[in-house]
Amino acid sequence: MTREEFETLTGQGIVYLDGACGSNLYLAGMPRGICAEQWILEHEQVMMDLQRGYVEAGSQMIYAPTFGANRAALSLYGLEKQIREYNSRLVDLSRRAVGDRALVGGDLSPTGKVLTSQGGETEVDEVYEIYREQIACLAEEGVDFLVAETMLSVEETMIALDAAQSVCQLPVLCSLTLEADGNALYGGNGVEAVETLQDMGASAVGVNCSVGPDQLENVIRNMKRAARIPILAKPNAGLPLMDEQGNAHYSMGPREFALHMKKLVQAGASLIGGCCGTTPEYIKKTRLLLEGRLI
């Protein structure tokens, strides 16, 4: 998909993204503390069923499960030599799951590296090369778009976007994890993100994870005021409640989530989906509500 084709798509109205990946994989039996990408490739049907569920619920854009398929993350498990293989197989898995019923995007995560500007020991060039290496693999596999999500600072998001543009001309969605006051954990805020990233060529900017949609209305409204590009909203299903086994249970059901997502759309979001705790039912309820088909 070209940037122009993405502009045409988003110019037609609300675009529906998918929902959570990780929280659903844990429910399906994925252990904690392992390489999620490796587990997915060993349990392909679980991931394919989830993504098919999202498409059937109305998702138009699906994120391939390549979130941690970069050198920094894979090296934690001694898998850094599998970068190309893993990205290729994970994109192929999503293609087989959704066919031509949805667009498939290459998903990028924070590297986990702390930049020198943030008090760490990692230089910008190192982070840039980590992103560039993975993006080259994803572009080669023919993904329709790229998304840098759950980003913890505006600066690292800028590096990911810069790396993407050095490799390809795909649309890049930039999604930060923001608190209810609009601030990112390691620097910057939602308005700054919009102003900076859209000037760099991002195709959409927004927020995912962290909090529920009920806490993001003002954040989205402030971002929209600064935006010349679409605003993305992919929040959690409310606040997580931990049980005695350390498992998270989210406070917001599908209908309540949908009602709050309608407010985010009214505040300016036009690319919408869900993050931790959401399932295909959350996407289905949100779409039905926004289309006036949910009573």
C-alpha positions as CSV (number, residue, x, y, z in Angstrom):
1,M,0.0,0.0,0.0
2,T,1.3,3.4,-0.9
3,R,0.9,6.5,1.3
4,E,-1.5,7.9,-1.2
5,E,-3.6,4.7,-1.0
6,F,-3.6,5.0,2.8
7,E,-4.8,8.6,2.6
8,T,-7.6,7.4,0.3
9,L,-8.6,4.7,2.8
10,T,-8.6,6.9,5.8
11,G,-10.4,9.7,3.9
12,Q,-13.4,7.4,3.5
13,G,-14.2,7.3,7.3
14,I,-13.4,5.3,10.3
15,V,-10.8,2.5,9.8
16,Y,-10.9,-0.5,12.2
17,L,-7.7,-2.0,13.5
18,D,-7.3,-5.3,15.4
19,G,-7.3,-5.8,19.1
20,A,-4.9,-7.4,21.6
21,C,-2.4,-10.1,20.8
22,G,-0.4,-10.9,23.9
23,S,-3.2,-11.0,26.5
24,N,-5.1,-13.4,24.2
25,L,-2.0,-15.6,23.7
26,Y,-1.6,-15.9,27.5
27,L,-5.2,-17.0,27.8
28,A,-4.4,-19.6,25.1
29,G,-1.6,-21.0,27.2
30,M,1.5,-19.1,26.2
31,P,3.9,-19.1,29.2
32,R,5.3,-15.8,30.5
33,G,9.0,-15.0,30.2
34,I,9.5,-16.7,26.9
35,C,10.0,-15.5,23.3
36,A,6.5,-14.8,22.1
37,E,7.5,-14.9,18.5
38,Q,9.0,-18.3,18.8
39,W,5.9,-19.6,20.7
40,I,3.6,-18.2,18.0
41,L,5.6,-20.0,15.3
42,E,5.3,-23.3,17.3
43,H,1.5,-22.7,17.7
44,E,0.5,-21.1,14.4
45,Q,-3.1,-22.0,14.6
46,V,-3.7,-20.1,17.8
47,M,-2.5,-16.9,16.2
48,M,-4.3,-17.5,12.9
49,D,-7.6,-18.2,14.7
50,L,-7.2,-14.9,16.6
51,Q,-6.5,-12.9,13.5
52,R,-9.3,-14.5,11.6
53,G,-11.6,-13.6,14.5
54,Y,-10.6,-10.0,14.2
55,V,-11.3,-9.9,10.5
56,E,-14.7,-11.5,11.1
57,A,-15.3,-8.8,13.7
58,G,-14.6,-6.1,11.3
59,S,-10.9,-5.3,11.5
60,Q,-9.6,-3.8,8.2
61,M,-5.9,-3.6,9.2
62,I,-4.2,-6.5,11.0
63,Y,-0.8,-6.3,12.8
64,A,1.5,-9.2,12.0
65,P,3.0,-10.6,15.3
66,T,6.4,-9.2,14.6
67,F,6.4,-6.9,17.7
68,G,9.6,-8.4,19.2
69,A,11.2,-9.8,16.1
70,N,14.1,-7.4,16.2
71,R,17.8,-7.9,17.1
72,A,17.5,-6.4,20.6
73,A,14.6,-8.5,21.7
74,L,15.5,-11.8,20.0
75,S,19.1,-11.7,21.4
76,L,17.6,-12.1,24.9
77,Y,16.8,-15.6,23.9
78,G,19.8,-16.3,21.7
79,L,17.7,-16.0,18.5
80,E,19.3,-12.9,16.9
81,K,20.3,-15.0,13.9
82,Q,16.6,-15.7,13.2
83,I,15.6,-12.1,12.5
84,R,14.9,-12.6,8.7
85,E,13.4,-16.1,9.2
86,Y,11.1,-15.0,12.0
87,N,9.8,-11.8,10.3
88,S,9.2,-13.8,7.0
89,R,7.3,-16.6,8.7
90,L,5.3,-14.3,11.0
91,V,4.1,-12.1,8.1
92,D,3.3,-15.2,6.0
93,L,1.3,-16.6,9.0
94,S,-0.9,-13.4,9.0
95,R,-1.2,-13.5,5.2
96,R,-2.5,-17.0,5.4
97,A,-4.9,-16.1,8.2
98,V,-6.6,-13.1,6.6
99,G,-6.0,-13.6,2.9
100,D,-7.2,-10.5,1.0
101,R,-9.8,-9.6,3.6
102,A,-7.5,-7.2,5.5
103,L,-4.3,-5.3,5.2
104,V,-1.3,-6.7,7.0
105,G,1.2,-4.5,8.8
106,G,4.7,-5.0,10.1
107,D,4.7,-4.4,13.8
108,L,7.6,-2.7,15.5
109,S,8.2,-2.4,19.2
110,P,10.5,-0.3,21.5
111,T,14.0,-1.7,21.5
112,G,14.3,-1.7,25.2
113,K,17.5,0.3,24.8
114,V,17.8,3.5,26.9
115,L,19.3,6.3,24.8
116,T,22.1,8.5,26.1
117,S,19.8,11.5,25.9
118,Q,17.5,9.6,28.4
119,G,20.3,8.8,30.8
120,G,21.2,5.5,29.2
121,E,24.2,4.1,27.4
122,T,22.8,3.5,23.9
123,E,23.6,5.7,21.0
124,V,21.0,6.7,18.4
125,D,22.9,4.9,15.6
126,E,22.5,1.6,17.3
127,V,18.8,1.9,17.8
128,Y,18.4,3.1,14.2
129,E,20.2,0.1,12.8
130,I,18.0,-2.3,15.0
131,Y,14.9,-0.8,13.4
132,R,16.4,-0.6,9.9
133,E,17.3,-4.3,9.9
134,Q,13.9,-5.5,10.9
135,I,12.1,-3.0,8.6
136,A,14.1,-4.2,5.6
137,C,12.9,-7.7,6.3
138,L,9.3,-6.6,6.6
139,A,9.4,-4.5,3.5
140,E,10.9,-7.4,1.6
141,E,8.0,-9.6,2.7
142,G,5.5,-7.2,1.2
143,V,3.7,-5.8,4.3
144,D,1.1,-3.2,3.5
145,F,2.1,-0.8,6.2
146,L,4.4,-0.4,9.2
147,V,3.4,0.5,12.7
148,A,5.7,1.5,15.5
149,E,3.5,0.9,18.6
150,T,3.7,1.0,22.4
151,M,6.5,3.5,22.0
152,L,7.8,5.0,25.2
153,S,9.3,8.3,23.9
154,V,8.9,10.7,21.0
155,E,12.6,10.4,20.4
156,E,12.7,6.7,19.8
157,T,9.6,6.9,17.6
158,M,11.4,9.4,15.5
159,I,14.3,7.0,15.1
160,A,12.0,4.2,14.0
161,L,10.2,6.5,11.5
162,D,13.5,7.7,10.1
163,A,14.8,4.1,9.7
164,A,11.6,3.2,7.9
165,Q,11.8,6.0,5.5
166,S,15.4,5.0,4.7
167,V,14.2,1.6,3.6
168,C,10.8,2.0,1.9
169,Q,7.9,4.3,1.1
170,L,5.3,2.4,3.1
171,P,2.8,4.3,5.3
172,V,4.1,4.4,8.9
173,L,1.7,4.5,11.8
174,C,3.3,5.8,15.0
175,S,1.6,4.9,18.3
176,L,2.9,5.9,21.7
177,T,1.9,4.7,25.2
178,L,0.7,7.8,27.0
179,E,-0.6,8.4,30.4
180,A,-4.0,10.0,31.0
181,D,-2.2,13.4,31.1
182,G,-0.8,12.8,27.7
183,N,2.8,12.3,28.7
184,A,5.1,9.5,27.5
185,L,7.2,7.6,30.0
186,Y,10.6,8.5,28.6
187,G,10.0,11.9,27.1
188,G,7.5,14.0,25.1
189,N,3.7,14.1,25.0
190,G,0.9,13.4,22.6
191,V,0.8,16.9,21.0
192,E,4.5,17.0,20.6
193,A,4.4,13.5,19.0
194,V,1.8,14.7,16.4
195,E,3.6,17.9,15.6
196,T,7.0,16.2,15.2
197,L,6.1,13.0,13.5
198,Q,3.6,14.3,11.0
199,D,6.3,16.8,9.8
200,M,8.7,13.8,9.4
201,G,6.2,12.0,7.2
202,A,4.2,9.7,9.5
203,S,0.9,8.7,8.0
204,A,-0.9,8.5,11.4
205,V,0.0,9.2,15.0
206,G,-1.8,8.0,18.1
207,V,-1.9,6.1,21.3
208,N,-2.1,2.5,22.4
209,C,-1.9,0.4,25.6
210,S,-1.3,2.0,29.1
211,V,-4.9,3.1,30.0
212,G,-8.5,2.5,29.0
213,P,-10.5,4.6,26.5
214,D,-12.3,6.4,29.4
215,Q,-9.0,8.2,30.3
216,L,-8.0,9.2,26.8
217,E,-10.7,11.6,25.6
218,N,-8.8,14.8,26.4
219,V,-5.5,13.3,25.1
220,I,-7.1,12.4,21.7
221,R,-8.8,15.8,21.5
222,N,-5.6,17.7,22.1
223,M,-3.7,15.5,19.6
224,K,-6.4,16.1,17.0
225,R,-6.2,19.9,17.3
226,A,-2.5,19.6,16.2
227,A,-3.0,17.0,13.5
228,R,-3.0,17.2,9.7
229,I,-3.0,13.3,9.6
230,P,-5.3,10.7,11.1
231,I,-5.2,10.0,14.9
232,L,-5.0,6.4,16.1
233,A,-6.6,5.1,19.3
234,K,-6.0,1.5,20.5
235,P,-6.4,1.5,24.2
236,N,-6.6,-1.3,26.8
237,A,-9.9,-2.7,28.0
238,G,-9.7,-0.5,31.1
239,L,-7.5,-1.0,34.1
240,P,-5.9,-4.4,34.8
241,L,-6.8,-6.2,38.0
242,M,-4.3,-8.9,39.0
243,D,-5.3,-12.2,40.5
244,E,-3.3,-14.3,42.9
245,Q,-1.6,-16.1,40.1
246,G,-0.4,-12.8,38.6
247,N,-2.8,-12.9,35.7
248,A,-4.4,-9.7,34.5
249,H,-8.2,-9.3,34.2
250,Y,-9.4,-6.1,32.6
251,S,-12.2,-3.9,34.1
252,M,-14.1,-3.0,30.9
253,G,-16.4,-5.3,28.9
254,P,-17.0,-5.1,25.2
255,R,-20.1,-2.9,25.3
256,E,-18.6,-0.4,27.8
257,F,-15.4,-0.3,25.8
258,A,-17.4,0.4,22.6
259,L,-19.3,3.3,24.3
260,H,-16.0,4.9,25.3
261,M,-14.5,4.4,21.9
262,K,-17.4,6.3,20.4
263,K,-16.3,9.3,22.6
264,L,-12.8,8.9,21.3
265,V,-14.0,9.0,17.7
266,Q,-16.0,12.1,18.6
267,A,-12.8,13.6,20.0
268,G,-11.0,13.0,16.8
269,A,-9.8,9.4,16.5
270,S,-10.4,7.8,13.1
271,L,-8.1,4.7,13.3
272,I,-9.5,2.6,16.1
273,G,-8.8,-0.8,17.7
274,G,-7.9,-2.3,21.0
275,C,-4.9,-3.3,23.1
276,C,-4.4,-5.4,26.2
277,G,-7.5,-7.2,27.4
278,T,-9.5,-6.8,24.1
279,T,-10.7,-9.6,21.9
280,P,-12.6,-9.8,18.6
281,E,-15.8,-9.2,20.5
282,Y,-14.6,-5.7,21.5
283,I,-13.9,-4.8,17.9
284,K,-17.2,-6.2,16.8
285,K,-19.2,-4.3,19.4
286,T,-17.3,-1.1,18.6
287,R,-18.0,-1.3,14.9
288,L,-21.6,-2.2,15.4
289,L,-22.1,0.8,17.8
290,L,-20.4,3.3,15.5
291,E,-22.4,2.0,12.6
292,G,-25.6,2.4,14.5
293,R,-26.3,-1.3,14.6
294,L,-25.8,-1.9,18.3
295,I,-28.8,-1.1,20.6
